Amino acid sequence: MAKSSKEKKKKCENRVPIVAILGHVDHGKTTILDYIRKSHVQSCEAGGITQKISVFNISPSGDKGKQITFVDTPGHEAFDLMRTRGGIIADIVLLVVAANDGVKPQTLESIEIIKSSSAKPILVINKTDLPDTNVAKIKREVVSHGLLLEGMGGEIPVIEVSGKTGKGIPELLDMINLVVDVDGLQKRTKLPKGVVAQAYVLESVKDKTRGNISTLVLVQGNLCRGAWLGYKKDEDYEIEKIKGIISEEGENICDLSCGCGGKIIGVSDLLPLGSEVYILQERDMKLLNSLYEEEHEDLESALVEDDIFASLFEGEEEEKDNKLEVVIKSSSQGSLEALKKSLDKLKKDEFTVDIVAQGVGDISNKDIEIASLSKAIVLGFEVGLEKGGEDFAKKSGVLVRTYSIIYKLVEEIEDALDMLSAPKVTEEEIGNGVIRMIFTLTNGSKVLGSRVKEGILKRDCKSYVVRNDEIIGEGKILSLRIGKDTVHEVKQGEECGVILDTEVNALEGDELYCYKVLR
């Protein structure tokens, strides 16, 4: 019997909590998930969704009123991508640390993700069944990196478990439910009219018989077979009907409910890993465009602002009179004079602040126009922008900053002068290698399997891909791996996987040259 819209709305408001799991390689994340799945897995509403690792739903102790969805994100990069796109899917994050090992590089990456997230963390100390464990040491290490634990000055719960024997797993599930009861779930923005659901892509694969298959987790709303799926692929927007929803075993199912996950088939493209997609009531391209524009408005504004700010310190060797041009507006004549005096005192080497225009009152389009003509930035103290000013500034390529505390304004301008006076950068080669194999991950990242010939390859360093003594591409080394381990550098004679932050059409046999930027 089909559920009424009223019943579905109630279900959505009381959605299943979503729990993500992070931690270092070999610290037992998969073992814990496998144990939970085999011991507690239940059907997820009207679908029986039980997937191996990507996403599965359980009912601890058979309590159908206390369901939990577990998500094993496909790598730290994917989880980070979800976060930076403004769509943290998890209500709770489990940080898994092995009791016989301790905080490792990927643990540190996980901690930084948690600190940037609004999801509630739980520290899970695994492998407590092994000898030579030191739980107290693990806790101290975690606290030293900024996560305050219960009993150590904070409120983050700690659970000791063994994914192998199941010790502590019931307590972990109880703690998850307790955190949900006390802290609630992530607050979601109400879905606009015409939008049925919002989901995130966890995995995309091409199946020989079924075509493109994407694993989704629903953070809002409900998903039904035959519904309209709206998504973004590169710079294009697409709307297609979902032809089917399947379980891990290949069983056809009808729908998915809030907080659950499943696989959809029949989409023309492999959906980008970590991207957000929408379920629409009808094929409305205008609505889809507005959704992505609104969702990314803050991020785009930040990127535009960063580009404008960076442009102040780039360009050809032009005569700039060693000045940082500014337009200043303040709420009163007295504060304007104080601001002028503070800026007049600033000097870094030969660089000073040049006030090209000033005044009292809100920042107007005329102020922005003056700044555009003189390549200045606009500084406002205790003032706002006139109507339409923000859009006009973006179109004009003018950076506008407003402040309520004067020393914050002065500090940022001091930083700008430091950047202006910084010496030009040079590059020093620190190593090179040869690309022996190239393969692509499920998230689309291209891995350059390489062997280091001389020196070292180092993460975050600039690299050039060279073929027949010609540079065919360049980028920063985003990730370095030896086997399963993420490493900071790779030495001569060692083999590794390299991921650059830009797409390069590399071939086997190309050379990779690594450079350190010197200032």
C-alpha positions in Angstrom: 0.0 0.0 0.0 1.5 3.4 -1.0 2.3 5.9 1.7 0.4 9.2 1.7 2.3 12.4 1.2 1.6 13.3 4.8 3.1 10.1 6.1 6.2 10.6 3.9 6.6 14.1 5.2 6.5 12.9 8.8 9.1 10.2 7.9 11.3 12.9 6.4 11.2 15.1 9.4 12.3 12.2 11.5 14.9 11.0 9.1 17.5 8.3 9.8 20.7 9.7 11.2 23.7 9.4 8.8 27.1 8.3 10.3 30.4 8.6 8.3 33.6 6.8 9.3 37.1 8.2 8.9 40.6 7.2 10.0 44.0 6.0 8.9 44.5 3.0 6.5 44.5 -0.4 8.3 43.1 1.0 11.6 40.0 -1.2 11.1 37.3 1.0 9.6 36.1 -1.7 7.3 36.3 -4.4 9.9 34.1 -2.4 12.2 31.6 -1.7 9.4 31.6 -5.3 8.4 30.9 -6.5 11.9 28.0 -4.0 12.3 26.6 -4.9 8.9 26.6 -8.7 9.5 25.2 -8.4 13.0 22.6 -5.7 12.7 21.7 -5.0 9.1 18.0 -4.5 8.5 15.9 -3.3 5.5 15.7 0.4 4.9 12.0 1.4 4.5 10.5 0.2 1.2 13.7 -0.9 -0.4 15.7 -3.5 1.6 18.9 -1.4 0.8 21.9 -3.3 2.2 25.1 -2.4 0.4 28.5 -3.6 1.1 30.5 -0.6 2.3 29.3 2.6 0.6 26.0 2.9 2.6 23.9 0.6 4.6 21.1 0.9 7.2 20.7 -0.9 10.5 18.3 -1.2 13.4 20.3 -1.9 16.5 18.8 -4.6 18.7 15.9 -4.9 16.2 14.6 -1.5 17.3 13.0 -0.2 14.1 12.4 3.1 15.6 16.2 3.7 16.0 17.6 3.2 12.6 21.1 4.3 11.6 22.7 4.8 8.2 26.4 4.2 7.9 28.4 5.7 5.1 32.0 4.7 4.3 33.0 7.6 2.1 35.3 6.6 -0.8 38.4 8.3 0.4 39.2 11.4 2.3 39.2 13.5 -0.8 35.5 12.7 -1.5 34.4 13.6 2.0 36.4 16.8 1.8 34.7 17.5 -1.5 31.3 17.1 0.0 32.2 19.5 2.8 33.7 22.2 0.6 30.6 22.1 -1.6 28.5 23.1 1.4 26.9 19.7 1.8 28.1 17.7 4.7 26.1 14.6 4.6 26.9 13.2 8.0 25.2 13.9 11.3 27.9 12.1 13.2 31.5 11.2 12.2 33.4 8.3 13.8 37.1 8.8 14.0 38.7 5.4 14.1 42.2 5.1 15.7 44.0 1.7 16.3 44.9 1.2 19.9 48.2 -0.5 19.0 49.2 2.3 16.6 48.1 5.8 17.3 47.6 9.1 15.3 48.9 8.8 11.8 48.9 11.0 8.6 45.3 10.1 7.6 44.2 10.5 11.2 45.4 14.0 11.1 43.6 14.6 7.8 40.4 13.2 9.4 40.8 15.5 12.4 41.1 18.6 10.2 37.9 17.5 8.3 36.1 17.0 11.6 37.2 20.4 13.0 35.9 22.0 9.8 32.6 20.1 10.0 29.4 20.7 12.0 28.9 16.9 12.3 29.2 15.5 15.9 32.4 13.4 16.3 32.9 10.2 18.3 36.4 8.8 18.9 36.4 5.0 18.3 39.6 3.3 19.6 39.7 0.0 17.7 41.8 -3.2 18.1 41.6 -3.1 21.9 41.7 -6.9 21.8 45.3 -6.9 20.8 48.3 -6.9 23.3 50.6 -3.8 23.7 47.8 -1.3 23.4 47.9 2.1 25.0 44.5 3.8 25.1 45.6 6.7 27.3 48.4 7.5 24.8 45.8 7.5 21.9 43.6 10.0 23.9 46.5 12.3 24.6 47.5 12.4 21.0 44.0 13.1 19.8 43.6 15.9 22.3 46.9 17.4 21.4 45.6 17.9 17.8 42.6 19.8 18.9 39.7 17.4 19.6 38.7 17.7 23.2 37.5 14.4 24.7 35.2 13.6 27.6 37.2 13.6 30.8 39.9 15.6 29.2 38.4 19.1 29.0 35.8 18.4 26.3 32.6 16.6 25.4 33.6 14.3 22.5 32.6 10.7 23.5 35.2 7.9 23.4 34.3 4.2 22.8 36.8 1.3 22.9 35.9 -1.5 20.5 37.2 -4.5 18.6 35.9 -4.8 15.1 37.2 -8.3 15.1 35.5 -9.7 18.2 32.6 -7.2 18.4 33.6 -5.9 21.8 32.2 -2.5 22.4 30.1 -2.4 19.2 26.7 -2.4 21.1 28.0 0.5 23.2 29.1 2.3 20.1 25.6 2.0 18.6 24.0 3.1 21.9 26.4 6.1 21.9 25.4 7.1 18.4 21.7 7.0 19.3 22.5 9.0 22.5 24.3 11.7 20.6 21.4 12.0 18.2 18.9 12.2 21.1 20.9 14.9 22.8 22.3 17.0 19.9 19.8 16.2 17.2 20.5 16.0 13.5 22.1 18.4 11.0 19.9 21.3 10.3 18.9 21.3 6.6 17.6 24.2 4.6 14.0 23.7 3.6 13.6 22.4 0.1 12.4 24.9 -2.4 9.0 24.5 -4.1 9.2 21.9 -6.8 12.2 20.0 -5.2 11.3 16.6 -3.8 14.7 15.6 -2.4 18.4 16.3 -2.2 21.1 13.6 -2.3 24.8 13.2 -2.5 26.8 10.9 -4.8 29.0 8.4 -3.0 30.1 6.2 -5.9 29.7 6.0 -9.7 30.5 2.9 -11.8 29.9 1.7 -15.3 28.3 -1.8 -15.3 28.5 -4.0 -18.4 24.8 -4.9 -18.3 23.1 -2.1 -16.5 25.1 0.9 -17.7 25.9 3.8 -15.4 25.1 3.1 -11.7 25.4 5.7 -9.0 25.2 5.2 -5.2 23.3 8.0 -3.5 22.5 8.9 0.1 19.4 11.0 0.7 19.8 14.0 3.1 16.3 15.3 2.5 13.1 14.1 1.0 12.2 10.8 -0.7 13.3 9.3 -4.0 11.0 7.2 -6.2 11.5 5.3 -9.4 10.5 7.4 -12.4 11.3 10.7 -10.6 13.2 13.5 -12.3 16.9 13.6 -11.4 18.6 17.0 -11.8 22.4 17.1 -11.7 25.5 19.1 -12.8 28.1 17.6 -15.1 31.1 19.8 -15.6 29.4 23.1 -16.6 26.3 21.5 -18.0 22.9 20.9 -16.3 20.9 17.7 -17.0 17.5 16.4 -16.0 16.7 12.8 -16.6 14.2 10.2 -15.3 15.4 7.6 -12.9 14.8 4.4 -14.7 15.3 2.1 -11.7 16.6 1.7 -8.1 18.4 -1.5 -7.1 19.7 -3.2 -4.1 23.3 -4.5 -3.8 22.0 -7.9 -4.7 20.5 -6.5 -7.9 16.9 -6.6 -6.7 14.6 -3.9 -8.2 13.0 -1.7 -5.5 10.5 1.2 -5.6 11.8 4.0 -3.4 14.2 5.3 -0.8 13.4 7.3 2.3 15.2 10.2 4.1 18.6 9.3 5.4 18.8 6.1 3.5 21.0 5.2 0.5 20.7 3.2 -2.7 21.8 2.8 -6.3 20.1 4.4 -9.3 20.3 3.2 -12.9 19.5 4.8 -16.2 21.4 8.0 -16.0 23.4 9.0 -19.1 26.5 10.2 -17.3 28.7 8.9 -14.5 27.6 11.3 -11.7 30.6 13.2 -10.2 31.8 11.7 -6.9 30.8 13.9 -3.9 28.4 16.0 -6.0 24.9 17.0 -4.9 21.9 16.1 -7.0 18.2 17.0 -6.8 14.9 15.1 -7.3 12.4 17.4 -9.0 8.6 17.2 -9.3 8.9 18.0 -13.0 11.5 18.6 -15.7 12.2 22.3 -14.8 15.6 23.4 -16.1 15.1 26.9 -14.8 14.6 25.6 -11.3 17.7 23.4 -11.5 19.8 26.3 -12.6 18.7 28.4 -9.7 19.4 25.6 -7.2 23.0 25.3 -8.2 23.5 29.0 -8.4 22.1 29.5 -4.9 23.9 26.5 -3.5 27.3 27.7 -4.7 26.8 31.5 -4.4 28.9 31.8 -1.2 31.6 29.6 -2.6 31.7 31.5 -5.9 31.7 34.8 -4.1 34.7 33.7 -2.0 36.5 32.5 -5.2 35.8 35.8 -7.0 37.0 37.8 -4.0 40.2 35.7 -3.8 40.9 36.2 -7.5 40.4 40.0 -7.1 42.6 40.1 -4.1 45.3 37.9 -5.8 45.3 40.2 -8.8 46.6 43.0 -6.6 49.9 41.1 -6.3 50.3 39.7 -9.8 50.8 41.0 -13.3 53.7 42.3 -15.3 56.5 44.5 -14.0 54.5 47.7 -14.1 55.3 50.9 -12.3 52.9 50.9 -9.3 54.6 53.6 -7.3 54.8 51.0 -4.5 51.3 52.0 -3.3 48.2 50.1 -2.3 45.3 52.1 -3.5 42.1 52.2 -1.3 38.8 53.9 -1.2 37.5 54.3 2.4 34.0 55.0 3.8 33.1 55.3 7.4 30.0 55.9 9.6 31.1 59.3 10.9 33.7 62.0 10.2 35.4 61.3 13.5 35.9 57.6 12.7 37.0 58.5 9.2 39.8 60.7 10.5 40.9 58.0 12.9 40.9 55.5 10.1 42.9 57.8 7.8 45.5 58.3 10.5 45.9 54.6 11.1 46.3 53.8 7.4 48.8 56.7 6.9 51.1 55.2 9.5 51.3 51.8 7.6 54.5 51.1 5.7 56.2 47.9 4.6 59.6 48.5 3.0 58.8 51.0 0.3 55.1 50.2 0.2 52.4 52.5 1.6 48.7 53.0 1.5 47.3 55.6 -0.9 43.7 56.8 -0.2 42.3 57.7 -3.6 38.8 58.6 -2.3 37.1 58.9 1.1 33.7 59.8 2.6 31.0 59.3 5.2 28.1 56.9 4.7 27.3 53.6 3.0 29.5 52.4 0.0 27.9 53.6 -3.2 28.2 52.5 -6.8 30.2 55.7 -7.4 32.7 54.6 -4.8 33.0 51.2 -6.6 33.4 52.9 -10.0 36.2 55.1 -8.6 37.9 52.0 -7.2 37.6 50.3 -10.6 39.2 53.1 -12.5 42.1 53.4 -10.0 42.5 49.6 -9.4 41.8 50.2 -5.7 40.0 48.2 -3.0 37.1 49.6 -1.1 37.2 49.6 2.7 34.1 50.3 4.8 34.1 50.9 8.6 30.7 50.4 10.3 28.9 50.9 7.0 27.1 48.8 4.5 26.6 48.7 0.7 23.9 50.6 -1.1 21.3 48.5 -3.0 22.9 46.7 -5.9 26.4 47.5 -4.7 27.5 43.9 -4.2 26.5 42.8 -7.7 28.0 46.0 -9.2 31.3 45.3 -7.4 31.5 41.7 -8.7 30.8 42.9 -12.3 33.4 45.6 -11.9 36.1 43.3 -10.4 36.4 45.4 -7.3 37.1 43.9 -3.9 34.9 45.4 -1.1 35.6 44.7 2.5 33.6 46.0 5.5 34.5 45.9 9.2 33.0 46.7 12.6 36.4 46.7 14.4 39.0 49.1 13.2 42.1 47.1 14.2 40.8 44.2 12.1 40.7 46.5 9.1 44.3 47.7 9.8 45.6 44.2 10.3 44.3 43.0 6.9 45.8 46.0 5.1 49.1 45.3 6.9 48.9 41.7 5.5 48.3 43.1 2.1 51.4 45.3 2.3 53.4 42.3 3.4 52.2 40.4 0.3 53.0 43.4 -2.0 56.5 43.7 -0.6 57.3 40.0 -0.7 60.1 39.1 -3.0 59.4 37.4 -6.4 59.4 33.6 -6.2 61.9 31.3 -7.9 61.8 27.5 -8.5 64.4 24.9 -7.5 64.3 21.4 -8.9 64.2 18.8 -6.1 63.7 15.6 -8.0 62.3 13.8 -11.0 60.7 10.6 -12.0 59.3 8.6 -14.9 55.6 7.8 -15.3 55.2 4.0 -15.8 51.5 3.5 -15.4 48.3 5.6 -15.5 44.9 4.7 -14.1 41.8 6.6 -13.1 40.0 6.3 -9.7 36.2 6.1 -9.4 36.0 9.8 -8.5 37.7 10.7 -11.8 41.1 11.5 -10.4 44.0 10.4 -12.6 46.8 8.6 -10.8 50.3 8.8 -12.3 52.1 5.6 -11.2 55.7 6.8 -11.1 59.3 5.7 -10.2 61.6 8.4 -8.7 64.9 8.6 -10.7 66.6 11.5 -8.8 66.0 13.4 -5.6 62.5 13.3 -4.2 58.9 13.9 -5.2 57.1 16.0 -2.5 53.5 16.7 -1.8 52.3 20.3 -2.3 55.2 21.0 -4.6 54.9 22.2 -8.2 55.5 19.6 -10.9 55.9 19.6 -14.7 55.0 16.7 -17.0 57.6 16.6 -19.7 57.6 14.7 -23.0 60.5 14.8 -25.5 62.0 17.8 -23.6 58.7 19.7 -23.9 56.4 20.7 -21.0 52.9 19.3 -21.8 51.3 20.2 -18.4 51.9 21.3 -14.9 50.2 21.2 -11.5 50.7 20.9 -7.7 51.1 17.4 -6.2 47.9 17.0 -4.4 48.5 13.4 -3.2 51.3 11.0 -2.9 50.8 7.3 -2.0 53.1 4.3 -1.6 50.8 1.3 -1.7 47.9 2.2 0.6 49.8 4.8 2.6 49.6 8.5 2.0 53.1 10.0 2.3 54.6 13.4 2.3 57.5 12.6 0.1 59.0 9.8 -2.0 62.7 9.1 -2.4 65.0 8.0 -5.2 64.3 4.5 -6.4 60.8 4.3 -4.8 57.5 3.8 -6.7 54.4 5.8 -5.9 51.1 7.1 -7.1 50.9 10.8 -7.9 47.7 12.9 -8.2 48.1 16.5 -9.5 45.6 19.2 -8.8 45.1 19.8 -12.5 44.2 17.5 -15.4 47.3 16.6 -17.6 47.2 14.4 -20.7 50.1 12.4 -19.6 51.3 9.1 -21.2 53.4 6.3 -20.0 57.1 7.2 -20.4 56.5 10.9 -19.7 58.8 12.4 -17.1 57.7 14.2 -13.9 59.9 17.1 -12.6 59.2 18.3 -9.1 60.1 21.9 -8.0 60.2 23.7 -4.7 59.1 27.3 -4.8 61.6 29.7 -3.2 60.8 33.3 -2.1 
